[in-house]
Amino acid sequence: MLQSNNSQIKSGAIISYMGIIISTIASLLYTPWMKNQIGDANYGLYTLVGSLVAIFMMDFGLGTSVTRFISKYRAEKNEIQINNVMGYIFKLYITIDVVISMVLFWVYMLIDNIYVGLSVSERDTLKKIFLIFATYSVLAFPFTPLSGVLNAYEKFVWLKICELFQKLFAIFLTVLALVTDHGVVALVLMNAVSGISTILIKLWIIGKGKMICPNLQVHDKTLLREIFGFSIWVTVLALAQRLIFNIAPSILGVTSTSIEIARFAPASQLEGYFFTFAYAINGLFMPMVARLDYKMDNCGIENIMIKVGKYQICVLGLLFVGICTVGTEFVELWMGKEYRISGICTILLIAPSIFLYPQQIANTLLSIRNKVKYQAMSALIIGAINVVLSFVLTPQLGALGSSISICVAFLVNLVLLNIVYHKVLHLSLKQFYKVVYIRYVPPILLAIIITQFILRYITYSSWLWLMVKIVVCTTVYLMLLFMSGFSKEEKAQITSIIKKCLKNRSRKC
């Protein structure tokens, strides 16, 4: 069983990163072409609609509850409670969906009054694509728990395949729509078709595996209280998180222009790729962390946190060095010189994440131990900070103002969460700081300084020269990581692997 789970984790991790690389490359190639097809203003409206609908698509923590409770009861081998939980979850989703549909209709009727900074034609287009996006979201909402079920049953390979399929199928369909001159409305419609197709695939996988059989007749008040006790704080957390990225385009729509929304969009998109890389493997460890917590093995959890944190900071460090050194040039080549500010915005959005994302195993433990309220309270504080700062900064600075606000908010979040990890979870973070931050952050910072100095002498700007610069960044970073980041044991392991590869190659020759 354990060997099978580890195999699923490894396979899921490999497919995750392969999927991320493929979908990221596809999106990077597709986005500037799509922007040129529909225009800067429509691109801004498309971004606005996605963020606006996302603000109201609240599942009140039930999605997280699915993974948490199924993982817990699987560890206890209690299949009856799994089906009872899913029975309550599905009924609650339907109820919430009805409420959300009414709220979205109300928002639709108020669009003209809210987004006064947009032109009449822009507001008309906004209403059309909002209606399509909102309709799809309401139809898809009851099926949100499907991903949580696959994750809890450790079907990581299938889950990652579904995620990759949805992204690539959406790009394929939208390309077909835009080459036939159907515009931004068709763009939204094709994304909806891709989403519905993915839902059908997930239903087939779960049905074939006979994973769950929801008990819709369940009447267990104790279980219901437990679900609500957990979900209410996840709800607060979700609401607070919407005061960060999801609300940024709306604030820009109120205080600035559609062009500033468009300039914020590439930075938000690149931060999303960064987030995806960081979270690619975290979800895979929730069942394992749940089992360790059930055994009250805090030491085992801390070891996983360190191992995952080391791996993540190495990968994220490479991405961060690249963004800091060639990010602005990349955005100019990718989206156009008028989007230069988006490169600076990207650096601001990503900078705090170098410290936040390697600690996500601790966040997973907060969910498992039903301590999400502390994370939620932290998120409320930083959400409020972000909103206030955004309204102060965006009228003058536009997209840059939004990015500064988010950066400050996340730095505050870093401090608050580390207090929670130590005081509430009783995690010993000293070793984590020593092994992860103290060892790996200096090579990252030093790599940025050295590459900035080297690249001053490479003044040419083209896709070919950008690739040369990326190679320089990567080489410098890996050399510094090897010299001052890795331990003696890690250096010995890497050297041994390189020697074996060279021997095998020489034998083939």
Secondary structure, 3 states (H helix, E strand, C coil): CHHHHHHHHHHHHHHHHHHHHHHHHHHHHHHHHHHHHHCHHHHHHHHHHHHHHHHHCCCCCHHHHHHHHHHHHHHCCCHHHHHHHHHHHHHHHHHHHHHHHHHHHHHHHHHHHHCCCCCHHHHHHHHHHHHHHHHHHHHHHHHCHHHHHHHHCCCHHHHHHHHHHHHHHHHHHHHHHHHCCCHHHHHHHHHHHHHHHHHHHHHHHHHHHCCCCCCCCCCCHHHHHHHHHHHHHHHHHHHHHHHHHHCHHHHHHHHCCHHHHHHHHHHHHHHHHHHHHHHCCHHHHHHHHHHHHHCCCHHHHHHHHHHHHHHHHHHHHHHHHHHHHHHHHHHHHHHCHHHHHHHHHHHHHHCCHHHHHHHHHHHHHHHHCCCHHHHHHHHHHHHHHHHHHHHHHHHHHCHHHHHHHHHHHHHHHHHHHHHHHHHCCCCCCHHHHHHHHHHHHHHHHHHHHHHHHHHCCCCCCCHHHHHHHHHHHHHHHHHHHHHHHCCHHHHHHHHHHHHHHHHHHHHHC
